[in-house]
Amino acid sequence: MGNKKIWDGKQLPGVGDEVLIHLGSADKWCPYIVEGFHIWPSLEGDTAYHSIFVDVYCTSGSNKIKNSRLLRDVRPIFWREGDEYDPCKEPTK
């Protein structure tokens, strides 16, 4: 199986990395596994800007539940609600 890599939030998460997404139906952050990405062009037609989506899934029994979130709405697995999240800053200790 190998060692599991933990995404630190500074670059794109890798396929197979565990991340947190917020589920409105459960009103909490839940762990999901990254399955891939898709990119949409800017809605305003600006070719310099794109929306990056992270495709994720979790398993419930034999069901694979898929979801997708904007990259800015995905958190590292070690992140906790209430903590500031800015991937450009070094974490404070």
Contacts in CASP RR format, 6 or more apart in sequence:
PFRMAT RR
TARGET T0000
AUTHOR 0000-0000-0000
METHOD contacts of the structure
MODEL  1
MGNKKIWDGKQLPGVGDEVLIHLGSADKWCPYIVEGFHIWPSLEGDTAYH
SIFVDVYCTSGSNKIKNSRLLRDVRPIFWREGDEYDPCKEPTK
4 18 0 8 1.000
5 14 0 8 1.000
5 17 0 8 1.000
6 17 0 8 1.000
6 18 0 8 1.000
6 76 0 8 1.000
6 77 0 8 1.000
6 78 0 8 1.000
7 13 0 8 1.000
7 14 0 8 1.000
7 17 0 8 1.000
7 18 0 8 1.000
7 19 0 8 1.000
7 34 0 8 1.000
7 76 0 8 1.000
7 77 0 8 1.000
8 76 0 8 1.000
9 75 0 8 1.000
9 76 0 8 1.000
9 87 0 8 1.000
10 87 0 8 1.000
10 88 0 8 1.000
12 37 0 8 1.000
12 52 0 8 1.000
12 54 0 8 1.000
12 71 0 8 1.000
13 19 0 8 1.000
13 34 0 8 1.000
13 54 0 8 1.000
13 74 0 8 1.000
14 34 0 8 1.000
15 34 0 8 1.000
15 35 0 8 1.000
15 36 0 8 1.000
16 33 0 8 1.000
16 34 0 8 1.000
16 35 0 8 1.000
17 33 0 8 1.000
17 34 0 8 1.000
17 77 0 8 1.000
18 31 0 8 1.000
18 32 0 8 1.000
18 33 0 8 1.000
18 34 0 8 1.000
18 77 0 8 1.000
19 31 0 8 1.000
19 32 0 8 1.000
19 33 0 8 1.000
19 34 0 8 1.000
19 54 0 8 1.000
19 56 0 8 1.000
19 74 0 8 1.000
19 75 0 8 1.000
19 76 0 8 1.000
19 77 0 8 1.000
20 29 0 8 1.000
20 30 0 8 1.000
20 31 0 8 1.000
20 32 0 8 1.000
20 74 0 8 1.000
20 75 0 8 1.000
20 76 0 8 1.000
20 77 0 8 1.000
20 79 0 8 1.000
21 29 0 8 1.000
21 30 0 8 1.000
21 32 0 8 1.000
21 56 0 8 1.000
21 67 0 8 1.000
21 69 0 8 1.000
21 73 0 8 1.000
21 74 0 8 1.000
21 75 0 8 1.000
22 28 0 8 1.000
22 29 0 8 1.000
22 30 0 8 1.000
22 73 0 8 1.000
23 29 0 8 1.000
23 30 0 8 1.000
29 75 0 8 1.000
29 79 0 8 1.000
29 81 0 8 1.000
30 58 0 8 1.000
31 58 0 8 1.000
31 77 0 8 1.000
32 56 0 8 1.000
32 57 0 8 1.000
32 58 0 8 1.000
32 67 0 8 1.000
33 56 0 8 1.000
33 57 0 8 1.000
33 58 0 8 1.000
34 54 0 8 1.000
34 55 0 8 1.000
34 56 0 8 1.000
35 55 0 8 1.000
35 56 0 8 1.000
35 57 0 8 1.000
35 66 0 8 1.000
36 54 0 8 1.000
36 55 0 8 1.000
37 52 0 8 1.000
37 53 0 8 1.000
37 54 0 8 1.000
37 55 0 8 1.000
38 53 0 8 1.000
38 55 0 8 1.000
38 68 0 8 1.000
39 50 0 8 1.000
39 51 0 8 1.000
39 52 0 8 1.000
39 53 0 8 1.000
40 50 0 8 1.000
40 51 0 8 1.000
40 53 0 8 1.000
41 47 0 8 1.000
41 50 0 8 1.000
41 51 0 8 1.000
42 48 0 8 1.000
42 49 0 8 1.000
42 50 0 8 1.000
42 51 0 8 1.000
51 70 0 8 1.000
52 70 0 8 1.000
52 71 0 8 1.000
53 68 0 8 1.000
53 69 0 8 1.000
53 70 0 8 1.000
53 71 0 8 1.000
54 68 0 8 1.000
54 69 0 8 1.000
54 70 0 8 1.000
54 71 0 8 1.000
54 74 0 8 1.000
55 66 0 8 1.000
55 67 0 8 1.000
55 68 0 8 1.000
56 66 0 8 1.000
56 67 0 8 1.000
56 68 0 8 1.000
56 69 0 8 1.000
56 74 0 8 1.000
57 64 0 8 1.000
57 65 0 8 1.000
57 66 0 8 1.000
57 67 0 8 1.000
58 64 0 8 1.000
58 65 0 8 1.000
58 67 0 8 1.000
59 65 0 8 1.000
75 85 0 8 1.000
79 85 0 8 1.000
END
